[in-house]
Amino acid sequence: MHIHILGICGTFMGGVAALAREAGHRVTGCDANVYPPMSDQLRALGIELIEGFTPDQMALEPDLYVVGNVVSRGNALMEAILDAGRPYTSGPQWLAENVLQGRHVLAVAGTHGKTTTTSMLAWILEHAGLQPGFLVGGVPQNFGVSARLGATGPMSPFVIEADEYDTAFFDKRSKFVHYRPRTAILNNLEYDHADIFPDLAAIETQFHHLVRTVPASGRLVVNAREDSLQTVLKRGCWSEVLRFGARKEEPGALRARGEPHAFDVLRGSMKVARVEWALLGEHNQLNALAALAAAEHVGVTPERAAAALAAFQNVRRRLERRGEAGGVTVYDDFAHHPTAIHTTINGLRRKVGTARILAVFEPRSNTMKLGTMKSQLPWALEEADLSFCHAGGLDWDAREALLPMGADAQVCANLDALVKAVVQAARPGDQVLCMSNGGFGGVHERLLGALAARG
């Protein structure tokens, strides 16, 4: 079958393309911005990429168009598809029907930590010899690819990052409703995606739709600290619930106790495993507890899962060290929601102790561009010594939002000014943490180059 994917360079749709190609289909695709690294990965798989959404792509005559959620009515190619009455479907629907059907799906949902937890879980199952398939919204360094089919027999495991964002212009349900998991992690739940959800209650409704799809023989792995998730479960639950992360002893629940690079996994008061690894931050300990609880549902003991986590290499762009110049270390991280920014800085603080942290960020997500959470930024940045905001393209006043931080925060209208300000402020021994859910204009390399030139 020949499928043509609209919006192919997004992380999710790129993963769908890779899975379709691995399954033996001819795959072509288009996007408004065909650029590395996804474009390089897809071309290496033999997938033809086309820049733009031009109607002349109809001449390819694919058997099916798979439509990403970046495509809306008015898109020239989509209008031509509709006018011609050609068959089309969404990425999540295609995945459900062609990859996930008949498999043991382990879905990882939550506002934060989905990519890391999905990668942990896939690695645990791989380490245990289960050869899982997976689709991750990033590149797990243990695998080097964001998606693969894995073993394909009946009930073979498939681990998927389960995003609550909408499916397509013609299907406004969350993507994860299509996945029908037997094991579902509900990692956390906060307000996000202000461009499609009016309030937290609307997102809770979508999470409950996911809960409704888990069978009675399935398992829900739920963060015990999240009141919003308890609200979701109160609306109805038909599966086993295993909670994790309780601050106090709770029978049956998993919790962690220990140091940043080593912690005991407890079930109630009983120790069931010990994890020694390179990751930092309490949020990663919670991610690990969720992954252990989900892996247990497919027969991997906590002890064996803990051994796998000792060799876990994390995901690219998660506190990823990009280099050092002039005695200054530069990191890259995907954080963009205020809570993620806060926990990322906290994780780095635990690593570097009293060294100065310079937080460099851009409010790039749709939610942050709308200014919905701008008042939370001073809290999100509180553990950084200095903060630098790239305010290009914002319709709200970043200086006003960061005013409570006084001289500890600077706002720059463009990348040139941002790099100049950071380099002027940086001293040997400083840790520069760049945070964005986009490429950030290559700010990491620009900073390293400017710091090296400074001598």
Secondary structure, DSSP 8 states (H G I E B T S, - for coil): -EEEEETTTSHHHHHHHHHHHHTT-EEEEEES---TTHHHHHHHTT-EEEES--GGGGGG--SEEEE-TT--TT-HHHHHHHHHT--EEEHHHHHIIIIITTSEEEEEE-SSSHHHHHHHHHHHHHHTT---EEE-SS-BTTTSSSEE----STT-EEEEE---SEEETTEEEEGGGGS--SEEEE-------TTT-SSHHHHHHHHHHHHHHS-TTSEEEEETT-HHHHHHHHT---SEEEEE--SS--TT-EEEEEETTEEEEEETTEEEEEEE-S--SHHHHHHHHHHHHHHHTTT--HHHHHHHHTT---BTTSSEEEEEETTEEEEEE---SHHHHHHHHHHHHHHHTTS-EEEEE---SHHHHTTTTGGGHHHHTTT-SEEEEE-TT-SS-HHHHTGGGGGGEEEESSHHHHHHHHHHH--TT-EEEEE-SS-GGGHHHHHHHHHHHH-
